[in-house]
């Protein structure tokens, strides 16, 4: 049946299956474990592999190896697991290894409250790698998004040869909703570009006009080199400053220069809006309710729901805030994405609605702030 009743974690697994994921490794952690459970049901019948590592570090290592061997791979965890993933995330960035990482965020810091949601990892996902190179982070708002954005995450990982995060939240991932899989706007599935046949493979060389190297799997009929250390186009280690800087620049630009191509968002526009509410994740649901109510009452309030968090979609934010007198940011933390909006909208007031106590931001709280500015 096309109509299904499923939680967000199951929907992520469906998205991975649709995208062609054939390898999953993870370690049980609330509230991400049911992704592992769903992949355990999906992958073996498709000829895929689903593994539980002895810990998060091993699980990420399994995923990197499987991806280097040519498989589309995914792992899932929560904040404490992302901490342990950090070194391997850096490896994936430096060696341009495609990978989807689902972070089902929970209340922190540390082990926090495993059964309460938050959006406390937003900055952590962006900056949790040595070197600080950019990553792609997508944020679903509901179960349907968990399907479609997971497919997008795989497509982006394959296109740009990089790790891509799906920044979910316990409140989305463990809430069940009815969705019609046949009516979802599923993007066309993308596979990584393989190197031409009949010539020696230079693992980190890029063709003219491209910033992304072609791919060949380790263990095939041509020599492939991989390393986590600074390297040149041939994959050999280098200490040459100009080569190192050129590679740093290319890895950064391949992501940041393309952000307009994967800027996903929803909105409730309003003509001549005085106030723009910007949010993401599960908070978008309360925001939609409030903004629709205020618009029905004739209030000049608009809503922008960001689904691409990193790199920051600056062009979109500048466009949507043009002419707006007041910007309000709502997020389930102490103000992590707020700083990005303040940076972009430095010429106007930016107010904040935030909480990190295990409770959702209610429509009443949002309406109170919007009405009393």
C-alpha positions in Angstrom: 0.0 0.0 0.0 1.2 3.5 -0.8 -0.4 4.9 2.4 1.8 4.1 5.3 1.9 4.9 9.1 5.5 5.2 10.1 7.9 7.1 12.4 10.6 9.4 11.1 13.3 6.8 11.7 11.5 4.3 9.5 11.0 7.0 6.9 14.8 7.7 6.9 15.3 4.0 6.2 12.8 4.1 3.3 14.6 7.1 1.9 17.9 5.2 2.1 16.4 2.2 0.4 15.0 4.3 -2.4 18.4 6.0 -2.9 20.2 2.7 -3.3 21.8 2.3 0.1 23.3 -1.2 0.4 25.4 -0.9 3.5 24.5 0.3 7.0 26.6 0.1 10.2 25.8 1.6 13.6 25.7 1.1 17.3 22.4 1.2 19.3 21.6 4.6 20.8 18.3 6.2 21.7 16.6 7.7 19.7 18.3 6.5 16.5 18.2 2.7 17.1 15.0 2.1 15.0 16.9 3.2 11.9 19.2 0.3 12.4 16.2 -2.0 13.0 14.5 -0.9 9.8 17.8 -1.2 7.8 18.2 -4.7 9.2 14.8 -5.6 7.6 15.5 -3.8 4.3 19.0 -4.5 3.4 19.5 -8.4 3.4 16.6 -9.0 0.9 18.3 -6.4 -1.4 21.7 -8.1 -1.2 22.9 -5.4 1.2 24.7 -5.6 4.5 23.6 -4.3 7.9 26.1 -4.5 10.8 26.2 -3.5 14.4 29.7 -2.4 15.3 31.3 -2.9 18.7 31.0 0.9 19.1 30.4 4.0 17.1 34.0 4.4 16.0 34.1 0.9 14.5 30.7 1.5 12.8 31.9 4.6 11.1 35.1 2.8 10.0 32.9 0.0 8.5 30.9 2.6 6.6 34.0 4.4 5.2 35.5 1.1 4.0 32.2 0.0 2.4 31.9 3.4 0.6 35.5 3.2 -0.7 34.6 -0.2 -2.0 31.8 1.4 -4.0 28.7 0.9 -1.8 26.2 3.6 -0.9 26.5 3.7 2.9 24.7 5.2 5.9 25.0 5.3 9.6 22.8 6.7 12.3 23.4 7.9 15.9 22.7 10.7 18.3 24.9 13.5 19.8 27.2 11.2 21.9 27.9 9.1 18.8 28.7 12.1 16.7 31.4 12.9 19.2 33.0 9.5 18.6 32.4 9.8 14.8 34.5 13.0 14.7 37.8 11.6 13.5 36.2 9.5 10.8 34.1 12.4 9.7 37.4 14.3 9.1 38.7 11.3 7.2 35.7 11.3 5.0 36.1 15.0 4.2 39.8 14.8 3.6 39.6 11.6 1.4 36.3 12.6 -0.3 34.4 9.5 0.8 30.6 9.6 0.1 28.6 8.9 3.3 25.2 9.7 4.8 25.2 10.3 8.6 21.9 10.6 10.4 22.0 12.5 13.7 18.8 12.0 15.7 19.4 14.8 18.1 18.5 14.5 21.7 18.7 16.8 24.7 22.3 17.3 25.8 25.1 18.0 26.6 26.9 14.7 27.2 24.4 11.8 27.6 21.7 14.4 28.4 18.2 13.1 28.3 18.0 10.2 25.9 14.2 10.4 25.5 13.9 14.2 25.0 14.5 16.0 21.8 16.5 19.2 21.0 18.4 20.7 18.1 21.6 21.0 20.1 24.1 19.6 17.6 23.6 22.2 14.8 27.0 23.9 15.3 28.6 20.6 16.3 27.7 19.0 12.9 29.2 22.0 11.0 32.4 22.3 13.1 33.0 18.8 14.5 35.9 18.0 12.2 39.5 18.8 12.4 40.3 21.5 9.9 36.8 23.0 9.9 36.0 22.2 6.3 32.4 22.6 5.2 29.8 19.9 5.3 26.3 19.6 4.1 23.5 19.4 6.7 19.8 18.9 5.9 17.1 19.2 8.5 13.7 17.5 8.1 10.5 18.9 9.6 8.3 15.8 9.4 8.1 12.2 8.4 7.7 13.0 4.7 10.8 15.1 4.8 12.7 12.2 6.4 12.1 10.2 3.2 12.8 12.9 0.6 15.7 14.6 2.4 17.4 11.3 2.9 17.3 10.6 -0.8 18.7 14.1 -1.4 21.4 13.4 1.2 22.6 10.4 -0.7 22.5 12.3 -4.0 24.6 15.1 -2.6 27.1 12.6 -1.0 27.4 10.9 -4.4 27.6 14.2 -6.4 30.2 16.0 -4.2 32.0 13.0 -2.7 31.5 14.1 0.9 29.7 13.2 4.1 26.2 14.6 4.3 24.3 14.9 7.6 20.5 14.5 8.1 19.9 16.5 11.3 16.8 14.9 12.7 15.3 15.3 16.1 13.8 12.8 18.6 10.4 14.4 18.2 10.3 13.8 14.5 12.1 10.5 14.4 9.9 8.8 17.0 6.6 10.3 16.0 4.4 8.3 13.7 2.5 9.9 10.8 0.5 8.8 7.8 2.3 9.4 4.5 1.6 8.4 0.9 4.9 7.1 -0.5 3.6 7.2 -4.1 2.8 10.9 -3.8 6.0 12.1 -2.3 8.2 14.2 -4.6 11.1 11.7 -4.7 14.2 13.2 -6.4 15.9 11.2 -9.2 18.6 9.0 -7.7 22.1 10.0 -8.5 25.2 7.8 -8.5 28.8 8.9 -8.1 30.7 9.6 -11.3 33.2 6.9 -12.2 36.5 7.4 -13.9 36.8 6.8 -17.6 38.1 3.3 -18.7 41.3 2.6 -20.5 43.6 5.0 -18.7 45.5 5.2 -15.4 43.4 6.4 -12.5 44.6 9.5 -10.7 42.4 9.3 -7.5 42.2 13.0 -6.6 42.5 14.6 -10.0 39.6 16.7 -11.3 38.6 17.4 -14.9 38.4 20.9 -16.3 35.4 22.7 -14.9 34.8 20.3 -12.1 35.8 20.4 -8.4 35.0 16.7 -7.7 37.3 13.8 -8.5 35.9 10.8 -10.4 35.6 7.7 -8.4 36.8 4.1 -8.6 36.3 1.5 -5.9 39.2 0.0 -4.0 39.7 -3.6 -5.0 38.8 -3.2 -8.7 41.1 -3.7 -11.7 42.9 -0.4 -11.4 45.1 0.9 -8.6 43.4 3.2 -6.2 45.1 5.0 -3.4 43.4 6.4 -0.3 44.9 8.3 2.7 43.7 10.5 5.5 46.9 12.5 5.4 47.5 15.6 3.2 48.0 14.3 -0.3 48.3 15.3 -4.0 46.3 14.3 -6.9 48.0 10.9 -7.1 47.1 10.1 -3.5 50.6 10.1 -2.2 51.4 12.1 1.0 52.7 15.6 0.5 54.1 18.4 2.6 54.1 21.0 -0.2 52.2 24.1 1.0 50.9 25.1 -2.4 49.5 21.6 -3.0 47.9 21.4 0.5 46.3 24.8 0.1 45.0 24.0 -3.3 43.3 20.9 -2.0 41.9 22.8 1.0 40.4 25.4 -1.3 38.9 22.8 -3.7 37.3 20.8 -1.0 35.8 23.9 0.4 34.6 25.4 -2.8 33.0 22.2 -4.2 30.5 22.5 -1.3 30.1 26.3 -0.7 30.0 27.3 -4.3 27.2 24.9 -5.0 24.9 25.6 -2.1 22.3 27.3 -4.3 21.8 24.0 -6.1 20.7 22.3 -2.9 19.0 25.0 -0.9 15.8 23.3 0.3 13.1 25.2 2.1 9.4 25.8 2.7 7.7 29.2 3.2 4.5 30.9 4.0 5.1 34.3 2.2 3.1 37.4 3.0 2.9 40.5 0.8 4.7 43.5 2.4 5.6 41.4 5.5 7.0 43.4 8.4 8.0 40.3 10.3 9.8 37.1 9.0 9.9 34.1 11.3 12.9 31.8 10.4 13.0 28.2 11.8 13.9 24.6 11.0 13.2 21.1 12.2 10.3 20.1 14.3 9.7 23.8 15.4 8.5 24.5 11.9 5.3 22.7 12.7 4.3 25.1 15.5 5.6 28.0 13.4 3.3 27.1 10.5 0.3 27.0 12.8 1.0 30.4 14.2 1.9 32.2 11.0 -1.2 30.8 9.2 -3.4 32.0 12.0 -1.8 35.5 12.0 -2.0 35.8 8.2 -5.7 34.8 8.4 -6.2 37.7 10.8 -4.5 40.1 8.4 -1.1 40.3 10.2 1.9 41.0 7.9 3.9 38.0 9.1 5.9 35.5 6.8 7.6 32.2 7.5 10.8 30.7 6.2 11.6 27.1 7.0 15.2 26.2 6.3 15.9 22.5 5.3 19.4 23.2 4.2 21.3 24.4 7.3 25.0 24.1 6.1 26.4 25.6 4.1 24.3 28.6 5.2 21.9 29.4 2.2 22.9 33.1 2.4 21.4 34.1 -0.9 18.0 32.7 0.1 18.1 34.3 3.5 19.0 37.7 2.1 16.3 37.5 -0.5 13.5 36.5 2.0 14.6 39.1 4.5 14.6 42.0 2.0 12.3 44.7 3.1 11.5 43.0 6.4 11.7 45.2 9.5 12.0 42.4 12.1 13.4 38.9 11.9 12.6 36.3 14.6 14.5 33.0 14.8 13.0 30.0 16.6 15.0 26.9 17.4 15.2 24.1 20.0 18.5 25.2 21.5 20.2 28.2 23.2 20.7 30.0 19.9 23.0 28.1 17.6 21.7 29.1 14.2 20.7 32.5 15.5 24.2 33.7 15.1 24.2 33.0 11.3 21.0 34.9 10.9 22.3 37.8 12.9 25.5 37.8 10.8 23.5 38.1 7.6 20.8 40.5 8.9 23.2 42.7 10.8 21.3 45.9 9.8 18.0 45.0 11.6 16.6 43.5 14.7 16.8 39.8 15.1 14.8 38.3 18.0 15.1 34.8 19.4 12.8 32.1 20.6 14.6 29.2 22.1 14.4 26.5 24.7 16.5 23.5 25.6 14.6 21.8 28.4 13.2 18.8 26.6 9.9 20.6 25.7 8.8 21.6 22.2 8.5 25.3 21.4 4.7 25.8 21.6 2.6 27.8 19.1 1.5 30.0 22.0 5.1 30.9 22.8 5.8 31.8 19.2 2.6 33.9 18.9 3.5 35.7 22.1 6.9 36.8 20.8 5.6 37.7 17.3 2.8 39.8 18.8 4.8 41.7 21.3 7.8 42.8 19.3 
